[in-house]
Amino acid sequence: MDQSDEATSRRRFLSMAGAAATSATLLQVMTGAVPATAAPATDGLTRPARKAGNGKTVAILGAGPAGLAAALKFSEAGYQVTVLEAQGRVGGRTLTARPGDQVTEVWDDGSVRTQSCQFDQNLYLNLGAGRIPYVHQRVIDFCRRLKVPLEPYIHTTTANLYQTDKAWRGATKPNRRIANDTRGYIAQFLAQAVQKGTQTEDGLTPAQRDQFMKLLVEFGELDKTDKSYLGSTRSGLAKTPTVLQVEEPVDPLLFKDLLASEFWTRGFYQDSGLHWHTTSFQPVGGMDNIWRYAAAALPSGTIAFNSPVYGIQLDGNGVNVGWTDNGTNRVQRFDYCLSNIPVSVLRRQVTLYNFSDDFRSAVRDMPFAAACKVGWQANRRFWESERYQIFGGISRIDHEIQQIWYPSNDYFSPSDKGTMTGAYNSYKDAVTLGNRPHEERLSVARTAATKLHDEFASNSVVPNRLGMSIAWHKVPYQLGAWADWRRDDPEHKKLYSTLIYPQGQDNFFVIGDQVSALPGWQEGALMSAEWAYEWIANGRRAVRMPVQQVPDSKSLTTGEV
């Protein structure tokens, strides 16, 4: 907006804020912004309130994971909490698509494009967060306390596939062959080096060299005589065993083909990373069930839906917040304000008053990454057939779509139907795929996935009308997938250091995974809510110091180093 429009907007906002300060009781009655006193829910986290809050008011902007986690904490501690959510649902980027749900995107030309989920009843797909690593104990404890039922999430199976046109004439190869043949060759080459080496060269005693050789033989399943790799049943079988046919290992892949495939560049070893270990979990029925349970545990009326915020003003020991409710602009003063609004949205859709220049600059310059997903309902769970024997996990492809995920639930379903993630990518590939129209995304994903499973060529098996897609950088009130912090950018230390600390008189916080050590993860969102709560409710203020290192977002979200 130009200077005159901004001045007019500022005067109107300040006028409304003044009225709110002098007529708070009337405004609360009119807007219902502060929930009436009511007994807290008995089946969630909230319990009869302690007096720590002394009735002080807290505005939480956004009903995503950080916002709802904070709301529960402050409600339990006796604060009067108001959650202002711009959309008609909770969860933020924790979005589960179910029959009848809609996905809306706003494109650069201003057009609004909406998809409607046509899955069969009881089928769903996580379009945002998809798993909970076992090391994310905040989220697991949150689910435990809310009694959200969890089930195992299978990150990797040895039957998952890899495809590239660089090797094997484009044929797919299962994870077990690539992983174990690679181990075998590496063990063989190391064994040859040990055999040729001397005690002086490698620093090992004769006994240690003997132990090392035994380790390599077991590690790569080498021939015990000449220490060569001849293949292993770890990689699979040449033929199906029968009474007359004992197990025989499949011929090993050629090492030159393994190198030519460059399989390691496509997240093949992701499950070795801390946040992708095989033991992970998912809520039964969809990831957003965590946040549905959290919303249900709050006192009635805490969350105001379809209430986008348009202005925030630091006002001494309080914060004035302006939002739109059914077309009417409202303003209310709160003792504290926690903004779970993605900074990518905050800088474009919210006017900030009385904030420091450093904070405004950080909001303006904070980078966000793109991510894109395509999902399908398949009318036959072909991946679980005898041909593939895939029960969960991720197949990877040297292509724009990067990977497909198989469901970790409803195995052996009587209907034989299921949903799968037909593409999941981020950064440049996500911009490319996400900037395609929905139908073109489906076409690109289908064509690529056919290289992994020829069943994708059949519209009767994988119907186009049952495809979903989402480009998070086009989703209103999100405008990105996660904060794209880069360790090698010195400017990011300054931005991060500004955004993690409270503003005003320690009464305004930015929260969310965007300002945590784990961008892109629900654990990071809960971490940030905990940080703000401890600062406000328990007085555990940190010394304001520039951070020495920012999170490496790409590594933390993709596993790439």
For each residue, the residues with C-beta under 8 A, 3 or more apart:
1: 5 6 9
2: 5 6
3: 6 7
4: 7 8
5: 1 2 8 9
6: 1 2 3 9 10 351
7: 3 4 10 11
8: 4 5 11 12
9: 1 5 6 12 13 311 351
10: 6 7 13 14 351 353
11: 7 8 14 15
12: 8 9 15 16
13: 9 10 16 17 311 313 320 322 331 351 353
14: 10 11 17 18 313 353
15: 11 12 18 19
16: 12 13 19 20 322 329 330 331
17: 13 14 20 21 313 315 320 322 331 333
18: 14 15 21 22
19: 15 16 22 23 27 331
20: 16 17 23 24 27 320 331 332 333
21: 17 18 24 320 333
22: 18 19
23: 19 20 26 27
24: 20 21 27 28 332 333
25: 28 29
26: 23 29 30
27: 19 20 23 24 30 31 33 330 332
28: 24 25 31 32 33 34 332
29: 25 26 32
30: 26 27
31: 27 28 325 330 332
32: 28 29 35 301 304
33: 27 28 82 304 330 332
34: 28 57 80 82 332
35: 32 38 80 81 82 299 300 301 302
36: 301
37:
38: 35 299 300 301
39: 42 299
40: 44 46 47 48 49 75 76 299
41: 44 46 296 297 298 299
42: 39
43: 147 296 297
44: 40 41 72 146 293 294 296 297 298
45: 72 76 145 146 294 297
46: 40 41 49 72 75 76 297 298 299
47: 40 76
48: 40
49: 40 46 53 75 76 77 78
50: 53 76 77 78
51: 54 78
52: 77 78 79 537
53: 49 50 56 58 74 77 78 79 80 537
54: 51 78
55: 78 79 80
56: 53 79 80 335 336
57: 34 79 80 81 82 334 335 336
58: 53 70 74 79 80 81 82 334 335 336 337 338 536
59: 82 84 319 321 332 334 336 337 338
60: 63 67 70 71 74 81 82 83 84 337 338 340
61: 67 83 84 309 312 321 337 338 339 340 341
62: 66 67 83 84 85 86 92 339 340 341 342 512
63: 60 67 68 71 83 85 89 90 91 92 291 295 303 305 340
64: 67 68 90 91 92 93 94 291 340 512 525
65: 68 69 91 92 94 290 291 512 513 522 525 526 529
66: 62 69 70 338 340 511 512 513 525 526 528 529
67: 60 61 62 63 64 70 71 83 85 92 338 340 511 512 529
68: 63 64 65 71 72 83 90 291 294 295 298
69: 65 66 72 73 142 294 525 526 529 530
70: 58 60 66 67 73 74 338 340 511 529 532 533
71: 60 63 67 68 74 75 81 83 294 298 302 303
72: 44 45 46 68 69 75 76 294 297 298
73: 69 70 76 77 529 530 533 537
74: 53 58 60 70 71 77 79 81 533 536 537
75: 40 46 49 71 72 79 81 298 299 302
76: 40 45 46 47 49 50 72 73
77: 49 50 52 53 73 74 533 537
78: 49 50 51 52 53 54 55
79: 52 53 55 56 57 58 74 75 336 537
80: 34 35 53 55 56 57 58
81: 35 57 58 60 71 74 75 298 299 302
82: 33 34 35 57 58 59 60 302 304 332 334
83: 60 61 62 63 67 68 71 298 302 303 304
84: 59 60 61 62 304 307 308 309 321 323
85: 62 63 67 88 89 90 303 304 305 306 307
86: 62 306 307 308 309 341 476 477
87: 305 306 476 477
88: 85 305 306
89: 63 85 288 305
90: 63 64 68 85 288 291 292 294 295 303
91: 63 64 65 94 95 96 128 287 288 291 292
92: 62 63 64 65 67 95 128 291 340 478
93: 64 128 129 472 478 481
94: 64 65 91 126 128 129 287 288 290 291 522
95: 91 92 103 126 127 128 288 470
96: 91 101 124 125 126 127 128 286 287 288 289
97: 101 103 117 119 124 125 126 127 375 468
98: 101 117 119 123 124 286
99: 117 118 119 120 121 123
100: 116 117
101: 96 97 98 116 117
102: 114 115 116 117
103: 95 97 114 115 117 127 468 469 470 475
104: 112 113 114 475 476
105: 112 113 114 470 471 474 475 476
106: 110 111 112 113 474 475 476
107: 110 111 112 113 474
108:
109:
110: 106 107
111: 106 107
112: 104 105 106 107
113: 104 105 106 107 437 438
114: 102 103 104 105
115: 102 103 438 468 469
116: 100 101 102
117: 97 98 99 100 101 102 103 468
118: 99 377 465 466
119: 97 98 99 123 124 125 377 419 466
120: 99 123 377 415 417
121: 99
122:
123: 98 99 119 120 377 417 418 419
124: 96 97 98 119 285 286 419
125: 96 97 119 375 377 419 420 421 468
126: 94 95 96 97 129 130 282 286 287 288 421
127: 95 96 97 103 373 375 468 470
128: 91 92 93 94 95 96 287 373 470 472
129: 93 94 126 287 521 522
130: 126 153 282 287 405 421
131: 153 155 280 281 282
132: 136 139 140 143 150 153 280 281 282 283 522
133: 136 274 275 276 277 279 280 523
134: 140 277 279 280 281
135: 274 275 277
136: 132 133 139 140 275 521 522 523
137: 140 141
138: 141 142 523 526 527 530
139: 132 136 142 143 290 522 523 526
140: 132 134 136 137 143 144 150 281
141: 137 138 144 145
142: 69 138 139 145 146 148 290 294 526
143: 132 139 140 146 147 148 150 281 283 290
144: 140 141 147 148
145: 45 141 142
146: 44 45 142 143 290 293 294 297
147: 43 143 144 293
148: 142 143 144 283 289 290 293
149: 283 284 285
150: 132 140 143 281 282 283 284
151: 281 282 283 284 408 409
152: 279 280 281 282 408
153: 130 131 132 280 281 282 392 408
154: 157 278 280 391 392 393 406 408
155: 131 270 271 276 277 278 280 392 393 394
156: 160 175 270 271 278 393 394
157: 154 160 175 390 391 392 393
158: 174 175 176 179
159: 174 175 176 388 389 390 391 393
160: 156 157 174 175 390 393 394 395 396 406
161: 172 173 174 175 388 390 395 396 452
162: 172 173 174 175 178 261 263 266 268 395 396 397
163: 170 171 172 173 395 396 397 398 399 451 452
164: 167 168 170 261 262 263 266 397 398
165: 170 398
166: 260 261 262 398
167: 164 257 258 260 261
168: 164 171 172 173 253 257 261
169:
170: 163 164 165 451
171: 163 168
172: 161 162 163 168 395 451 452
173: 161 162 163 168 177 178 253 261
174: 158 159 160 161 162 177 178 236
175: 156 157 158 159 160 161 162 178 179 268 393
176: 158 159 179 180 234 235 236
177: 173 174 180 181 235 236 250 252 253
178: 162 173 174 175 181 182 253 258 261 263 268
179: 158 175 176 182 183 268
180: 176 177 183 184 221 232 234 235
181: 177 178 184 185 229 231 232 235 252 253 255 258
182: 178 179 185 186 258
183: 179 180 186 187 219 220
184: 180 181 187 188 220 221 222 229 231 232 235 252
185: 181 182 188 189 220 229 252 255 258
186: 182 183 189 190 220
187: 183 184 190 191 216 217 219 220 221 222 229
188: 184 185 191 192 220 222 227 228 229
189: 185 186 192 193
190: 186 187 193 194 216
191: 187 188 194 195 213 216 217 220 222 227
192: 188 189 195 196 227
193: 189 190 196 197
194: 190 191 197 202 209 212 213 216
195: 191 192 213 227
196: 192 193
197: 193 194 201 202 209
198: 201 202
199: 202 203 204 205 206 209
200: 203
201: 197 198
202: 194 197 198 199 209
203: 199 200
204: 199 208 209 212
205: 199 208 209
206: 199 209 210
207: 210 211
208: 204 205 211 212
209: 194 197 199 202 204 205 206 212 213
210: 206 207 213 214
211: 207 208 214 215
212: 194 204 208 209 215 216
213: 191 194 195 209 210 216 217 227
214: 210 211 217 218
215: 211 212 218 219
216: 187 190 191 194 212 213 219 220 222 227
217: 187 191 213 214 220 221 222 224 227
218: 214 215 221
219: 183 187 215 216
220: 183 184 185 186 187 188 191 216 217 229 232
221: 180 184 187 217 218 229 232 234
222: 184 187 188 191 216 217 227 228 229
223: 226 227 228 229 230
224: 217 227
225:
226: 223
227: 188 191 192 195 213 216 217 222 223 224
228: 188 222 223
229: 181 184 185 187 188 220 221 222 223 232 252
230: 223 249 252
231: 181 184 235 249 250 251 252
232: 180 181 184 220 221 229 235 249 252
233: 236 237 247 248 249
234: 176 180 221 249
235: 176 177 180 181 184 231 232 249 250 252 253
236: 174 176 177 233 249 250
237: 233 240 241 247 248 249 250
238: 248 249 250 251
239: 245 248
240: 237 245
241: 237 245 246 247
242: 245
243:
244:
245: 239 240 241 242 248
246: 241
247: 233 237 241
248: 233 237 238 239 245
249: 230 231 232 233 234 235 236 237 238 252
250: 177 231 235 236 237 238
251: 231 238
252: 177 181 184 185 229 230 231 232 235 249
253: 168 173 177 178 181 235 257 258
254: 257 258
255: 181 185 258 259
256: 259 260
257: 167 168 253 254 260 261
258: 167 178 181 182 185 253 254 255 261 263
259: 255 256 262
260: 166 167 256 257
261: 162 164 166 167 168 173 178 257 258 398
262: 164 166 259 265 266 398
263: 162 164 178 258 266 268 396
264: 268 269
265: 262 398
266: 162 164 262 263 396 397 398 402 403
267: 270 394 396 402 403 558 559 560
268: 162 175 178 179 263 264 396
269: 264 272 273 559
270: 155 156 267 273 276 394 558 559
271: 155 156 276 277 278
272: 269 276 277
273: 269 270 276 277 559
274: 133 135 277
275: 133 135 136 518 521 556 559
276: 133 155 270 271 272 273 280 559
277: 133 134 135 155 271 272 273 274 280
278: 154 155 156 271
279: 133 134 152
280: 131 132 133 134 152 153 154 155 276 277
281: 131 132 134 140 143 150 151 152 153
282: 126 130 131 132 150 151 152 153 287 408 409
283: 132 143 148 149 150 151 286 287 289 290
284: 149 150 151 289 409
285: 124 149 289
286: 96 98 124 126 283 289
287: 91 94 96 126 128 129 130 282 283 290
288: 89 90 91 94 95 96 126 291 292
289: 96 148 283 284 285 286 292 293
290: 65 94 139 142 143 146 148 283 287 293 294 522
291: 63 64 65 68 90 91 92 94 288 294 295
292: 90 91 288 289 295 296
293: 44 146 147 148 289 290 296 297
294: 44 45 68 69 71 72 90 142 146 290 291 297 298
295: 63 68 90 291 292 298 303
296: 41 43 44 292 293
297: 41 43 44 45 46 72 146 293 294
298: 41 44 46 68 71 72 75 81 83 294 295 302 303
299: 35 38 39 40 41 46 75 81 302
300: 35 38
301: 32 35 36 38
302: 35 71 75 81 82 83 298 299
303: 63 71 83 85 90 295 298
304: 32 33 82 83 84 85 307 323 325
305: 63 85 87 88 89
306: 85 86 87 88 325 326
307: 84 85 86 304 323 324 325
308: 84 86 323 324 349 477
309: 61 84 86 312 321 322 323 341 349 350
310: 322 323 324 329 349 350 351
311: 9 13 320 321 322 331 350 351 352 353
312: 61 309 319 320 321 322 337 339 350 351 352 353 355 508
313: 13 14 17 319 320 321 322 352 353 354
314: 319 353 354 355 503 504 507 508
315: 17 318 319 320 333 354 504
316: 504 505
317: 335 505 507
318: 315 333 334 335 507
319: 59 312 313 314 315 333 334 335 336 337 504 507 508
320: 13 17 20 21 311 312 313 315 331 332 333 334 353
321: 59 61 84 309 311 312 313 331 332 333 334 337
322: 13 16 17 309 310 311 312 313 329 330 331
323: 84 304 307 308 309 310 329 330
324: 307 308 310 327 328 329 330
325: 31 304 306 307 328 330
326: 306
327: 324
328: 324 325
329: 16 310 322 323 324
330: 16 27 31 33 322 323 324 325
331: 13 16 17 19 20 311 320 321 322
332: 20 24 27 28 31 33 34 59 82 320 321
333: 17 20 21 24 315 318 319 320 321
334: 57 58 59 82 318 319 320 321 337
335: 56 57 58 317 318 319 507
336: 56 57 58 59 79 319 507 508 509 536
337: 58 59 60 61 312 319 321 334 507 508 509
338: 58 59 60 61 66 67 70 508 509 510 511 529 532
339: 61 62 312 346 508 509 510 511
340: 60 61 62 63 64 66 67 70 92 511 512 525
341: 61 62 86 309 345 346 350 477
342: 62 345 346 368 477 478 479 480 512 514
343: 346 347 362 363 366 368 483 499 510 514
344: 347 348 366 368 478 479 480
345: 341 342 348 349 350 477 478 479
346: 339 341 342 343 349 350 352 363 510
347: 343 344 350 363 364 366
348: 344 345 479
349: 308 309 310 345 346
350: 309 310 311 312 341 345 346 347
351: 6 9 10 13 310 311 312
352: 311 312 313 346 355 359 360 363
353: 10 13 14 311 312 313 314 320
354: 313 314 315 504
355: 312 314 352 359 360 503
356: 359 360 503
357: 360 361
358: 361 362 494 498
359: 352 355 356 362 363 498 499 503
360: 352 355 356 357 363 364
361: 357 358 364 365 495 498
362: 343 358 359 365 366 494 495 498 499
363: 343 346 347 352 359 360 366 499
364: 347 360 361
365: 361 362 491 495
366: 343 344 347 362 363 483 495 499 514
367: 483 484 485 486 492
368: 342 343 344 473 479 480 481 482 483 484
369: 426 427 430 480 481 482 483 484 553 554 557
370: 426 427 430 431 434 471 472 473 480 481
371: 424 425 426 430 472 473 481 482 557
372: 423 424 425 426 429 430 433 434 441 469 470 471 472
373: 127 128 421 423 424 469 470
374: 401 421 422 423 424 433 441 442 445 467 468 469
375: 97 125 127 419 420 421 422 467 468 469
376: 419 420 422 462 466 467 468
377: 118 119 120 123 125 417 418 419 462 463 466 467
378: 381 382 417 418 419 420 455 461 462
379: 416 417 460 461 462 463
380: 416 417 455 461
381: 378 384 385 413 416 417 418
382: 378 385 387 388 453 455 461
383: 388 390 406 420 453
384: 381 388 389 390 391 411 412
385: 381 382 388 389
386: 389
387: 382
388: 159 161 382 383 384 385 453
389: 159 384 385 386
390: 157 159 160 161 383 384 393 395 406
391: 154 157 159 384 406 411
392: 153 154 155 157 406 407 408
393: 154 155 156 157 159 160 175 390 405 406
394: 155 156 160 267 270 403 404 405 406
395: 160 161 162 163 172 390 403 404 406 452
396: 160 161 162 163 263 266 267 268 402 403
397: 162 163 164 266 401 402 403 404 448 449 451 452
398: 163 164 165 166 261 262 265 266
399: 163 402 448 451
400: 423 425 429 432 433 444 448
401: 374 397 404 422 423 424 425 429 433 444 445 448 449
402: 266 267 396 397 399 423 424 425 429
403: 266 267 394 395 396 397 421 423 424 425
404: 394 395 397 401 420 421 422 423 424 449 452
405: 130 393 394 420 421 424
406: 154 160 383 390 391 392 393 394 395 420
407: 392 410 418 419 420
408: 151 152 153 154 282 392
409: 151 282 284
410: 407 413 418
411: 384 391
412: 384
413: 381 410 416 417 418
414:
415: 120
416: 379 380 381 413
417: 120 123 377 378 379 380 381 413
418: 123 377 378 381 407 410 413
419: 119 123 124 125 375 376 377 378 407
420: 125 375 376 378 383 404 405 406 407
421: 125 126 130 373 374 375 403 404 405 424
422: 374 375 376 401 404 445 446 449 456 462 467
423: 372 373 374 400 401 402 403 404 433 441 444 445 448 449 469
424: 371 372 373 374 401 402 403 404 405 421
425: 371 372 400 401 402 403 429 430 433
426: 369 370 371 372 429 430 481 557 558
427: 369 370 430 431 554 558
428: 431 432
429: 372 400 401 402 425 426 432 433
430: 369 370 371 372 425 426 427 433 434 471 472 473 481
431: 370 427 428 434 435 473
432: 400 428 429 435 436
433: 372 374 400 401 423 425 429 430 436 441 444 445 471
434: 370 372 430 431 441 471 472 473 474
435: 431 432 471
436: 432 433 440 441 444
437: 113 440 441
438: 113 115 441 442 469
439: 442 443 464
440: 436 437 443 444
441: 372 374 423 433 434 436 437 438 444 445 469 471
442: 374 438 439 445 446 464 467 469
443: 439 440 446 447
444: 400 401 423 433 436 440 441 447 448
445: 374 401 422 423 433 441 442 448 449 467 469
446: 422 442 443 449 450 456 457 462 464 467
447: 443 444 450
448: 397 399 400 401 423 444 445 451 452
449: 397 401 404 422 423 445 446 452 453 456
450: 446 447 453 454 456 457
451: 163 170 172 397 399 448
452: 161 163 172 395 397 404 448 449 456
453: 382 383 388 449 450 456
454: 450 457
455: 378 380 382 458 461 462
456: 422 446 449 450 452 453 461 462
457: 446 450 454
458: 455 461 462
459: 462 463 464
460: 379 463
461: 378 379 380 382 455 456 458
462: 376 377 378 379 422 446 455 456 458 459 466 467
463: 377 379 459 460 466 467
464: 439 442 446 459 467
465: 118
466: 118 119 376 377 462 463
467: 374 375 376 377 422 442 445 446 462 463 464
468: 97 103 115 117 125 127 374 375 376
469: 103 115 372 373 374 375 423 438 441 442 445
470: 95 103 105 127 128 372 373 475
471: 105 370 372 430 433 434 435 441 474 475
472: 93 128 370 371 372 430 434 475 478 479 480 481
473: 368 370 371 430 431 434 479 480 481
474: 105 106 107 434 471 479
475: 103 104 105 106 470 471 472 478 479
476: 86 87 104 105 106 479
477: 86 87 308 341 342 345
478: 92 93 342 344 345 472 475 481
479: 342 344 345 348 368 472 473 474 475 476
480: 342 344 368 369 370 472 473 483 484
481: 93 368 369 370 371 426 430 472 473 478 520 557
482: 368 369 371 513 514 519 520 553 557
483: 343 366 367 368 369 480 513 514 515 519 520 553
484: 367 368 369 480 519 553 554
485: 367 492 496 519 550 551 552 553
486: 367 489 492 550 552 553 554
487: 492 549 550 551 552
488:
489: 486 492
490: 493 494
491: 365 494 495
492: 367 485 486 487 489 495 496 550
493: 490 496 497 546 547 548 549 550
494: 358 362 490 491 497 498 546
495: 361 362 365 366 491 492 498 499
496: 485 492 493 499 500 515 547 550
497: 493 494 500 501 545 546 547
498: 358 359 361 362 494 495 501
499: 343 359 362 363 366 495 496 510 514 515
500: 496 497 510 515 531 547
501: 497 498 542 544
502: 506 507 508 509 532 535
503: 314 355 356 359 507 508 509
504: 314 315 316 319 354 507 508
505: 316 317
506: 502 535 536 541
507: 314 317 318 319 335 336 337 502 503 504 536
508: 312 314 319 336 337 338 339 502 503 504
509: 336 337 338 339 502 503 532 535 536
510: 338 339 343 346 499 500 514 515
511: 66 67 70 338 339 340 515 525 528 529 531 532
512: 62 64 65 66 67 340 342 515 516 524 525 528
513: 65 66 482 483 516 518 519 520 521 522 523 524 525 527 528
514: 342 343 366 482 483 499 510 519 528
515: 483 496 499 500 510 511 512 528
516: 512 513 519 524 525 527 528 531 551
517: 524 527 551
518: 275 513 521 523 524 527 551 556
519: 482 483 484 485 513 514 516 524 551 553 556 557
520: 481 482 483 513 524 553 556 557
521: 129 136 275 513 518 524 525 556 557
522: 65 94 129 132 136 139 290 513 525 526
523: 133 136 138 139 513 518 526 527
524: 512 513 516 517 518 519 520 521 527 528
525: 64 65 66 69 340 511 512 513 516 521 522 528 529
526: 65 66 69 138 139 142 522 523 529 530
527: 138 513 516 517 518 523 524 530 531
528: 66 511 512 513 514 515 516 524 525 531 532
529: 65 66 67 69 70 73 338 511 525 526 532 533
530: 69 73 138 526 527 533 534
531: 500 511 516 527 528 534 535
532: 70 338 502 509 511 528 529 535 536
533: 70 73 74 77 529 530 536 537 538
534: 530 531 537 538 540
535: 502 506 509 531 532 538 539 540 541 542
536: 58 74 336 506 507 509 532 533
537: 52 53 73 74 77 79 533 534
538: 533 534 535
539: 535
540: 534 535
541: 506 535
542: 501 535 545
543:
544: 501
545: 497 542
546: 493 494 497
547: 493 496 497 500 550
548: 493
549: 487 493
550: 485 486 487 492 493 496 547
551: 485 487 516 517 518 519 556
552: 485 486 487 555 556
553: 369 482 483 484 485 486 519 520 556 557
554: 369 427 484 486 557 558 560
555: 552 558 559 560 561
556: 275 518 519 520 521 551 552 553
557: 369 371 426 481 482 519 520 521 553 554
558: 267 270 426 427 554 555
559: 267 269 270 273 275 276 555
560: 267 554 555
561: 555
